[in-house]
Amino acid sequence: MSLRIGIIGFLSLYLMVGYGSNFLCNLIGFCYPAYKSIKAIESSRKDDDTQWLMYWVVYSVFSLLEFFADLLLFWIPFYWYFKCIFLLWCMMPIPHNGADMIYNRLIKVFFLKHESEIDDAMNSFGQKMDEAKKTVTKAATDAAADFVSDSMKGGKAE
């Protein structure tokens, strides 16, 4: 018990003032959920799959928001410590699960309200990606054909 408290105390202090605390926080926020997600995928129950899918949706939205707010977050004292506590709260079992609460109260509500616009944007993005893929494939095929043609001629320009 005292070893556990010591480890938690050390990690807490390290997250507050340690070098690389962002890496440690993101490692904690990724490794255990990834492990539990794999276990959930391999189990026959559906509820654990849903729990970890909600975690990853919340984690992704939080990471996206964090990316754009990075310059502001730099000024928050002990940010990595608070982020780690937030991620641990999101990992907790169902009755106190933060990911479930955030997903159902914020993300799901936003998504359902804007679902058709999001679907339209995703379809448009998919079409543009298909067009880009065709353009890149054609350019690569043409370049390869030109290279082979030049190689067959001995590399001499006509």
C-alpha positions as CSV (number, residue, x, y, z in Angstrom):
1,M,0.0,0.0,0.0
2,S,2.8,2.5,0.9
3,L,4.6,1.6,-2.3
4,R,1.5,2.4,-4.3
5,I,1.2,5.8,-2.5
6,G,4.9,6.5,-3.1
7,I,4.6,5.7,-6.8
8,I,1.5,7.9,-7.1
9,G,3.2,10.7,-5.2
10,F,6.3,10.5,-7.4
11,L,4.3,10.4,-10.6
12,S,2.2,13.3,-9.4
13,L,5.2,15.4,-8.5
14,Y,6.9,14.5,-11.8
15,L,3.9,15.5,-13.8
16,M,3.9,18.9,-12.0
17,V,7.6,19.8,-12.5
18,G,9.4,17.0,-14.3
19,Y,11.1,17.2,-17.7
20,G,9.1,15.3,-20.3
21,S,5.9,15.4,-18.2
22,N,3.9,15.8,-21.4
23,F,5.3,12.4,-22.6
24,L,4.5,10.7,-19.3
25,C,1.0,12.1,-19.3
26,N,0.3,11.0,-22.9
27,L,1.8,7.6,-22.2
28,I,-0.5,7.1,-19.2
29,G,-3.4,8.4,-21.3
30,F,-2.6,5.9,-24.1
31,C,-1.1,2.7,-22.8
32,Y,-3.7,1.5,-20.3
33,P,-6.7,2.4,-22.6
34,A,-5.0,0.8,-25.5
35,Y,-4.5,-2.4,-23.5
36,K,-8.1,-2.3,-22.2
37,S,-9.4,-1.7,-25.8
38,I,-7.6,-4.7,-27.1
39,K,-9.0,-6.8,-24.3
40,A,-12.5,-5.4,-25.0
41,I,-12.2,-6.2,-28.7
42,E,-11.2,-9.8,-27.8
43,S,-14.0,-10.2,-25.3
44,S,-17.6,-11.3,-26.3
45,R,-19.2,-8.5,-24.3
46,K,-20.3,-5.3,-26.1
47,D,-20.4,-2.9,-23.1
48,D,-16.7,-2.8,-22.7
49,D,-16.2,-2.0,-26.4
50,T,-18.6,0.9,-26.1
51,Q,-16.8,2.2,-23.0
52,W,-13.4,2.3,-24.7
53,L,-14.8,3.6,-28.0
54,M,-16.3,6.5,-26.0
55,Y,-12.9,7.0,-24.3
56,W,-11.1,7.2,-27.7
57,V,-13.6,9.7,-29.1
58,V,-13.2,11.9,-26.0
59,Y,-9.4,11.5,-26.2
60,S,-9.4,12.5,-29.9
61,V,-11.6,15.5,-29.4
62,F,-9.5,16.6,-26.4
63,S,-6.3,16.2,-28.4
64,L,-7.7,18.2,-31.3
65,L,-8.8,21.0,-29.0
66,E,-5.4,20.8,-27.2
67,F,-3.6,21.2,-30.5
68,F,-5.3,24.5,-31.2
69,A,-5.1,25.8,-27.6
70,D,-1.4,24.8,-27.2
71,L,-0.1,28.4,-26.8
72,L,-2.6,29.1,-24.1
73,L,-2.1,25.8,-22.3
74,F,1.6,26.5,-21.9
75,W,0.7,29.2,-19.3
76,I,-1.5,26.9,-17.1
77,P,0.6,25.8,-14.1
78,F,0.7,22.0,-13.6
79,Y,-1.2,21.5,-16.9
80,W,0.1,18.0,-17.5
81,Y,-0.8,16.9,-14.0
82,F,-4.4,18.1,-14.5
83,K,-4.6,16.6,-17.9
84,C,-3.4,13.2,-16.5
85,I,-6.1,13.4,-13.8
86,F,-8.7,14.2,-16.5
87,L,-7.6,11.2,-18.6
88,L,-7.7,8.9,-15.5
89,W,-11.2,10.2,-14.8
90,C,-12.1,9.3,-18.4
91,M,-10.8,5.8,-17.9
92,M,-12.7,5.0,-14.7
93,P,-15.3,2.3,-14.5
94,I,-18.8,3.1,-15.8
95,P,-20.5,4.6,-12.7
96,H,-17.9,7.4,-12.5
97,N,-16.7,7.3,-16.1
98,G,-15.8,10.7,-17.4
99,A,-15.6,9.7,-21.0
100,D,-19.2,8.4,-20.8
101,M,-20.4,11.7,-19.3
102,I,-18.5,13.9,-21.7
103,Y,-19.5,11.8,-24.7
104,N,-23.2,11.7,-23.8
105,R,-23.6,15.3,-22.6
106,L,-21.4,17.1,-25.1
107,I,-20.0,15.2,-28.1
108,K,-23.1,13.1,-28.9
109,V,-25.4,16.2,-28.6
110,F,-23.2,18.2,-30.9
111,F,-22.9,15.3,-33.3
112,L,-26.6,14.6,-33.5
113,K,-27.3,18.3,-34.0
114,H,-24.9,18.6,-36.9
115,E,-24.9,15.1,-38.2
116,S,-26.0,15.9,-41.8
117,E,-23.5,18.7,-42.2
118,I,-20.7,16.4,-40.9
119,D,-21.8,13.7,-43.3
120,D,-21.8,16.1,-46.2
121,A,-18.3,17.4,-45.3
122,M,-17.0,13.8,-44.9
123,N,-18.5,12.8,-48.2
124,S,-17.0,15.8,-50.0
125,F,-13.6,15.1,-48.3
126,G,-13.8,11.5,-49.5
127,Q,-14.6,12.6,-53.1
128,K,-11.7,15.0,-53.1
129,M,-9.4,12.3,-51.7
130,D,-10.5,9.9,-54.5
131,E,-9.7,12.6,-57.1
132,A,-6.3,13.3,-55.5
133,K,-5.6,9.6,-55.4
134,K,-6.4,9.3,-59.2
135,T,-4.3,12.3,-60.0
136,V,-1.3,11.1,-58.0
137,T,-1.6,7.6,-59.4
138,K,-1.7,8.9,-63.0
139,A,1.3,11.1,-62.4
140,A,3.2,8.2,-60.8
141,T,2.3,5.9,-63.6
142,D,3.3,8.5,-66.3
143,A,6.6,9.2,-64.5
144,A,7.3,5.4,-64.2
145,A,6.5,4.9,-67.9
146,D,8.8,7.9,-68.9
147,F,11.6,6.4,-66.7
148,V,11.2,3.0,-68.2
149,S,11.1,4.5,-71.7
150,D,14.2,6.6,-71.0
151,S,16.0,3.5,-69.5
152,M,15.2,1.4,-72.5
153,K,16.7,4.0,-74.8
154,G,19.9,4.1,-72.8
155,G,19.0,7.3,-71.0
156,K,19.6,9.3,-74.2
157,A,17.3,12.3,-74.9
158,E,15.9,12.6,-78.4
